[in-house]
């Protein structure tokens, strides 16, 4: 599948609103972690071929780091996605102001 087709499919899926739920976001993170575990040997080989990294170095600086970040996000996602009250300006005296974090809709995964 071409990158532009994949991006179109991702944007279409985002437009459905399914990614707004925390459970959907957690499920996506779990799928990513599972994919990393399934393809771990191939990732080691690619890192060896492309960057000359040993298996232990690859795990410490690439694969293990990403898996650790996924675990962190799974534990804290509910807190990060919580609605937060903020100061309401005097002009809107009888209203309520808040920040509600939500996904942007596009995906970019980077690792150091």
Backbone as a printed PyTorch tensor [residue, N CA C, xyz], in Angstrom:
tensor([[[  0.8470,  -1.1780,   0.0000],
         [  0.0000,   0.0000,   0.0000],
         [  0.8930,   1.2430,   0.0000]],

        [[  0.5500,   2.1990,  -0.8090],
         [  1.3190,   3.4370,  -0.9030],
         [  1.0520,   4.3120,   0.3240]],

        [[  2.0160,   5.1700,   0.6440],
         [  1.9180,   6.0320,   1.8190],
         [  0.7130,   6.9700,   1.7350]],

        [[  0.4390,   7.5270,   0.5460],
         [ -0.6860,   8.4520,   0.4280],
         [ -2.0250,   7.7240,   0.6150]],

        [[ -2.1030,   6.4710,   0.1820],
         [ -3.3250,   5.6890,   0.3940],
         [ -3.5150,   5.3870,   1.8770]],

        [[ -2.4260,   5.0430,   2.5420],
         [ -2.4860,   4.7550,   3.9710],
         [ -2.9080,   5.9930,   4.7560]],

        [[ -2.3450,   7.1350,   4.4140],
         [ -2.7010,   8.3830,   5.0820],
         [ -4.1740,   8.7130,   4.8610]],

        [[ -4.6850,   8.5040,   3.6680],
         [ -6.1000,   8.7390,   3.3770],
         [ -6.9760,   7.8260,   4.2330]],

        [[ -6.5920,   6.5670,   4.3500],
         [ -7.3590,   5.6220,   5.1740],
         [ -7.3390,   6.0400,   6.6430]],

        [[ -6.1800,   6.4950,   7.1330],
         [ -6.0800,   6.9420,   8.5150],
         [ -6.9590,   8.1720,   8.7600]],

        [[ -6.9390,   9.1080,   7.8490],
         [ -7.7620,  10.3160,   8.0000],
         [ -9.2520,   9.9860,   7.9580]],

        [[ -9.6270,   9.0470,   7.0960],
         [-11.0320,   8.6210,   7.0150],
         [-11.4590,   7.9760,   8.3280]],

        [[-10.6010,   7.1030,   8.8740],
         [-10.9110,   6.4640,  10.1500],
         [-11.0060,   7.5000,  11.2610]],

        [[-10.0950,   8.4610,  11.2830],
         [-10.1370,   9.5130,  12.3100],
         [-11.4430,  10.3000,  12.2350]],

        [[-11.9200,  10.5510,  11.0390],
         [-13.1520,  11.3300,  10.8540],
         [-14.3750,  10.6290,  11.4430]],

        [[-14.2950,   9.3200,  11.6650],
         [-15.4230,   8.6060,  12.2750],
         [-15.6000,   8.9660,  13.7440]],

        [[-14.5610,   9.4920,  14.3860],
         [-14.6320,   9.8560,  15.7930],
         [-14.2730,   8.7180,  16.7420]],

        [[-13.9500,   7.5480,  16.2120],
         [-13.6340,   6.3950,  17.0630],
         [-12.3580,   6.6010,  17.8750]],

        [[-11.4360,   7.4010,  17.3690],
         [-10.1630,   7.5900,  18.0690],
         [-10.2940,   8.5110,  19.2770]],

        [[-11.4550,   9.1000,  19.4780],
         [-11.6410,   9.9850,  20.6270],
         [-11.7320,   9.2030,  21.9360]],

        [[-12.1850,   7.9700,  21.8790],
         [-12.3250,   7.1950,  23.1120],
         [-10.9570,   6.7260,  23.5950]],

        [[-10.8030,   6.7280,  24.8990],
         [ -9.5520,   6.2920,  25.5020],
         [ -9.3280,   4.8110,  25.2230]],

        [[-10.3980,   4.0350,  25.2280],
         [-10.2490,   2.5930,  24.9830],
         [ -9.6960,   2.3210,  23.5800]],

        [[-10.1060,   3.0920,  22.5970],
         [ -9.5830,   2.9250,  21.2370],
         [ -8.1040,   3.2780,  21.1900]],

        [[ -7.7160,   4.3250,  21.8770],
         [ -6.3130,   4.7310,  21.8870],
         [ -5.4450,   3.6870,  22.5930]],

        [[ -5.9660,   3.1350,  23.6900],
         [ -5.2220,   2.0910,  24.4020],
         [ -5.0960,   0.8420,  23.5310]],

        [[ -6.1570,   0.5050,  22.8330],
         [ -6.1270,  -0.6590,  21.9460],
         [ -5.0730,  -0.4650,  20.8480]],

        [[ -4.9750,   0.7360,  20.3000],
         [ -3.9810,   1.0110,  19.2620],
         [ -2.5620,   0.8730,  19.8180]],

        [[ -2.3410,   1.3530,  21.0340],
         [ -1.0220,   1.2170,  21.6570],
         [ -0.6820,  -0.2540,  21.9100]],

        [[ -1.6690,  -1.0180,  22.3360],
         [ -1.4400,  -2.4510,  22.5650],
         [ -1.1280,  -3.1710,  21.2560]],

        [[ -1.8030,  -2.7900,  20.1740],
         [ -1.5170,  -3.3800,  18.8660],
         [ -0.1000,  -3.0320,  18.4180]],

        [[  0.3250,  -1.8060,  18.6610],
         [  1.6830,  -1.3960,  18.3030],
         [  2.6990,  -2.2090,  19.0930]],

        [[  2.4670,  -2.3550,  20.3990],
         [  3.3860,  -3.1450,  21.2280],
         [  3.4450,  -4.5970,  20.7430]],

        [[  2.2870,  -5.1510,  20.3990],
         [  2.2300,  -6.5260,  19.9070],
         [  2.9950,  -6.6610,  18.5830]],

        [[  2.8440,  -5.6960,  17.6990],
         [  3.5530,  -5.7310,  16.4160],
         [  5.0650,  -5.6630,  16.6350]],

        [[  5.5010,  -4.8490,  17.5760],
         [  6.9280,  -4.7560,  17.8820],
         [  7.4400,  -6.1080,  18.3840]],

        [[  6.6590,  -6.7580,  19.2340],
         [  7.0640,  -8.0580,  19.7660],
         [  7.0900,  -9.1270,  18.6690]],

        [[  6.1180,  -9.0980,  17.7800],
         [  6.0560, -10.0770,  16.6830],
         [  7.2480,  -9.9180,  15.7400]],

        [[  7.5960,  -8.6830,  15.4240],
         [  8.6510,  -8.4070,  14.4440],
         [  9.9850,  -8.0270,  15.0910]],

        [[ 10.1620,  -8.3770,  16.3540],
         [ 11.3710,  -7.9760,  17.0760],
         [ 12.6420,  -8.4870,  16.3960]],

        [[ 12.6610,  -9.7270,  15.9550],
         [ 13.8520, -10.2710,  15.3040],
         [ 14.1790,  -9.5180,  14.0180]],

        [[ 13.1380,  -9.2050,  13.2410],
         [ 13.3670,  -8.4460,  12.0110],
         [ 13.8550,  -7.0330,  12.3240]],

        [[ 13.3520,  -6.4430,  13.3970],
         [ 13.8180,  -5.1170,  13.8030],
         [ 15.2930,  -5.1680,  14.2020]],

        [[ 15.6750,  -6.2090,  14.9460],
         [ 17.0860,  -6.3750,  15.3120],
         [ 17.9530,  -6.4710,  14.0620]],

        [[ 17.5080,  -7.2730,  13.0960],
         [ 18.2760,  -7.4500,  11.8640],
         [ 18.3920,  -6.1420,  11.0890]],

        [[ 17.3110,  -5.4000,  11.0000],
         [ 17.3290,  -4.1260,  10.2710],
         [ 18.2530,  -3.1180,  10.9510]],

        [[ 18.2070,  -3.0600,  12.2730],
         [ 19.0760,  -2.1340,  13.0020],
         [ 20.5460,  -2.5380,  12.8710]],

        [[ 20.7960,  -3.8260,  12.8100],
         [ 22.1680,  -4.3110,  12.5960],
         [ 22.6450,  -3.9220,  11.1980]],

        [[ 21.7870,  -4.1710,  10.2110],
         [ 22.1510,  -3.8920,   8.8190],
         [ 22.2870,  -2.3900,   8.5530]],

        [[ 21.3380,  -1.6080,   9.0220],
         [ 21.3330,  -0.1760,   8.7230],
         [ 22.2910,   0.6340,   9.5830]],

        [[ 22.3530,   0.3130,  10.8810],
         [ 23.1170,   1.1420,  11.8080],
         [ 24.2860,   0.4210,  12.4690]],

        [[ 24.4080,  -0.8790,  12.2050],
         [ 25.4950,  -1.6430,  12.8030],
         [ 25.3240,  -1.8700,  14.2900]],

        [[ 24.0920,  -1.8190,  14.7900],
         [ 23.8410,  -1.9720,  16.2240],
         [ 23.7410,  -3.4440,  16.5970]],

        [[ 24.3150,  -3.7750,  17.7580],
         [ 24.1870,  -5.1250,  18.2830],
         [ 22.7650,  -5.3070,  18.8140]],

        [[ 22.4210,  -6.5550,  19.1030],
         [ 21.0690,  -6.8280,  19.5980],
         [ 20.8130,  -6.1370,  20.9310]],

        [[ 21.7940,  -6.1700,  21.8380],
         [ 21.5950,  -5.5250,  23.1440],
         [ 21.4910,  -4.0050,  23.0000]],

        [[ 22.3150,  -3.4200,  22.1400],
         [ 22.2420,  -1.9730,  21.9210],
         [ 20.9210,  -1.5970,  21.2570]],

        [[ 20.4700,  -2.4090,  20.3160],
         [ 19.1950,  -2.1660,  19.6400],
         [ 18.0410,  -2.1870,  20.6330]],

        [[ 18.0850,  -3.1550,  21.5520],
         [ 17.0000,  -3.2420,  22.5210],
         [ 17.0280,  -2.0510,  23.4680]],

        [[ 18.2210,  -1.7070,  23.9790],
         [ 18.3260,  -0.6160,  24.9530],
         [ 17.9680,   0.7350,  24.3530]],

        [[ 18.4210,   1.0040,  23.1390],
         [ 18.2580,   2.3530,  22.5830],
         [ 17.0930,   2.4930,  21.6170]],

        [[ 16.4960,   1.4140,  21.2060],
         [ 15.4130,   1.5010,  20.2280],
         [ 14.1670,   0.7440,  20.6940]],

        [[ 14.2080,  -0.5620,  20.5970],
         [ 13.0270,  -1.3860,  20.8220],
         [ 12.5280,  -1.3100,  22.2640]],

        [[ 13.4290,  -1.5290,  23.2080],
         [ 13.0410,  -1.4790,  24.6210],
         [ 12.5340,  -0.1060,  25.0220]],

        [[ 13.1510,   0.9180,  24.4840],
         [ 12.7430,   2.2900,  24.7890],
         [ 11.3170,   2.5480,  24.3140]],

        [[ 11.0020,   2.1140,  23.1140],
         [  9.6540,   2.3170,  22.5720],
         [  8.6330,   1.5130,  23.3740]],

        [[  8.9740,   0.2660,  23.7070],
         [  8.0610,  -0.5620,  24.5030],
         [  7.8260,   0.0570,  25.8820]],

        [[  8.8680,   0.6360,  26.4520],
         [  8.7430,   1.3070,  27.7470],
         [  7.8140,   2.5230,  27.6480]],

        [[  7.9600,   3.3030,  26.5900],
         [  7.1050,   4.4660,  26.3850],
         [  5.6450,   4.0540,  26.1800]],

        [[  5.4280,   2.9570,  25.4630],
         [  4.0610,   2.4520,  25.2610],
         [  3.4600,   2.0560,  26.6010]],

        [[  4.2220,   1.3550,  27.4270],
         [  3.7260,   0.9570,  28.7560],
         [  3.3890,   2.1860,  29.6010]],

        [[  4.2600,   3.1880,  29.5380],
         [  4.0150,   4.4290,  30.2770],
         [  2.7130,   5.0920,  29.8210]],

        [[  2.5330,   5.1810,  28.5070],
         [  1.3250,   5.8140,  27.9820],
         [  0.0710,   5.0170,  28.3440]],

        [[  0.1580,   3.6980,  28.3110],
         [ -0.9930,   2.8750,  28.6920],
         [ -1.3890,   3.1270,  30.1500]],

        [[ -0.3940,   3.2870,  31.0180],
         [ -0.6810,   3.5390,  32.4370],
         [ -1.2350,   4.9420,  32.6830]],

        [[ -0.8010,   5.9200,  31.8980],
         [ -1.1390,   7.3180,  32.1840],
         [ -2.1130,   7.9650,  31.2000]],

        [[ -2.5220,   7.2590,  30.1820],
         [ -3.3660,   7.8540,  29.1430],
         [ -4.6620,   8.4380,  29.7000]],

        [[ -5.3000,   7.7330,  30.5980],
         [ -6.5530,   8.2280,  31.1710],
         [ -6.3460,   9.5770,  31.8510]],

        [[ -5.2390,   9.7130,  32.5580],
         [ -4.9430,  10.9830,  33.2280],
         [ -4.6290,  12.0780,  32.2100]],

        [[ -3.8340,  11.7430,  31.1900],
         [ -3.4720,  12.7360,  30.1750],
         [ -4.6910,  13.2210,  29.3920]],

        [[ -5.6720,  12.3600,  29.2020],
         [ -6.8470,  12.7020,  28.3960],
         [ -7.9580,  13.3640,  29.2100]],

        [[ -7.7550,  13.4900,  30.5210],
         [ -8.7890,  14.0710,  31.3840],
         [ -9.0230,  15.5460,  31.0790]],

        [[-10.2670,  15.8990,  31.1700],
         [-10.6610,  17.3030,  31.0140],
         [-10.1210,  18.0930,  32.2090]],

        [[ -9.5370,  19.2820,  31.9410],
         [ -8.9670,  20.1080,  33.0030],
         [ -9.6600,  21.4760,  33.0320]],

        [[-10.1270,  21.8570,  34.2030],
         [-10.7570,  23.1680,  34.3550],
         [ -9.7010,  24.2560,  34.2870]],

        [[-10.0400,  25.3520,  33.6310],
         [ -9.1560,  26.5170,  33.5490],
         [ -9.9480,  27.7590,  33.9330]],

        [[ -9.2440,  28.8400,  34.1750],
         [ -9.8620,  30.1040,  34.5900],
         [-10.8640,  30.5850,  33.5440]],

        [[-12.0390,  30.9920,  34.0010],
         [-13.0630,  31.5400,  33.1150],
         [-12.9740,  33.0720,  33.1510]],

        [[-12.8550,  33.7170,  31.9940],
         [-12.7830,  35.1800,  31.9670],
         [-14.0620,  35.8090,  32.5430]],

        [[-13.9430,  36.9920,  33.0700],
         [-15.0550,  37.6900,  33.6830],
         [-16.2050,  37.8990,  32.6890]],

        [[-15.8850,  38.1010,  31.4180],
         [-16.9110,  38.3230,  30.3970],
         [-17.8210,  37.1020,  30.2290]],

        [[-17.3590,  35.9290,  30.5920],
         [-18.1640,  34.7040,  30.5150],
         [-18.4520,  34.1910,  31.9270]],

        [[-18.8690,  35.0760,  32.7880],
         [-19.0270,  34.8300,  34.2180],
         [-19.7950,  33.5510,  34.5460]],

        [[-20.8910,  33.2930,  33.8950],
         [-21.7220,  32.1490,  34.2570],
         [-21.4720,  30.9220,  33.3790]],

        [[-20.2750,  30.8270,  32.8550],
         [-19.9400,  29.6610,  32.0280],
         [-18.7800,  28.9060,  32.6690]],

        [[-18.4360,  27.8240,  32.0600],
         [-17.3510,  26.9840,  32.5520],
         [-16.2990,  26.8500,  31.4560]],

        [[-15.0390,  27.0230,  31.8210],
         [-13.9550,  26.8970,  30.8560],
         [-13.1340,  25.6540,  31.1790]],

        [[-12.7230,  24.9600,  30.1250],
         [-11.9320,  23.7510,  30.3340],
         [-11.0940,  23.4530,  29.1040]],

        [[-10.0520,  22.6570,  29.3190],
         [ -9.2250,  22.1330,  28.2350],
         [ -9.5290,  20.6450,  28.1420]],

        [[ -9.7240,  20.1650,  26.9380],
         [ -9.9950,  18.7510,  26.7420],
         [ -9.0340,  18.2130,  25.6890]],

        [[ -7.9590,  17.5500,  26.1310],
         [ -6.9980,  16.9910,  25.1750],
         [ -7.6660,  15.9570,  24.2660]],

        [[ -7.3320,  16.0170,  22.9940],
         [ -7.8850,  15.0420,  22.0500],
         [ -6.8640,  14.8010,  20.9400]],

        [[ -6.9560,  13.6530,  20.2900],
         [ -5.9880,  13.3390,  19.2260],
         [ -6.1440,  14.2690,  18.0250]],

        [[ -5.0270,  14.4760,  17.3100],
         [ -5.0300,  15.3330,  16.1270],
         [ -5.4650,  14.6100,  14.8680]],

        [[ -5.2500,  13.3150,  14.8050],
         [ -5.7050,  12.5600,  13.6460],
         [ -4.6320,  12.0340,  12.7380]],

        [[ -3.4150,  12.5240,  12.8630],
         [ -2.3220,  12.0170,  12.0340],
         [ -1.2920,  11.3520,  12.9400]],

        [[ -0.5920,  10.3840,  12.3980],
         [  0.3410,   9.5950,  13.1780],
         [  1.7610,   9.7600,  12.6420]],

        [[  2.6790,   9.9570,  13.5640],
         [  4.0970,   9.9670,  13.2250],
         [  4.8100,   9.3180,  14.3910]],

        [[  5.4920,   8.2090,  14.1460],
         [  6.2040,   7.5110,  15.2090],
         [  7.6900,   7.6820,  14.9730]],

        [[  8.3600,   8.2300,  15.9800],
         [  9.8020,   8.4480,  15.9230],
         [ 10.4640,   7.8000,  17.1120]],

        [[ 11.6860,   7.4130,  16.9460],
         [ 12.4650,   6.8930,  18.0600],
         [ 13.8490,   7.5250,  17.9810]],

        [[ 14.4830,   7.7360,  19.1280],
         [ 15.7980,   8.3740,  19.0940],
         [ 16.8340,   7.5610,  18.3370]]])
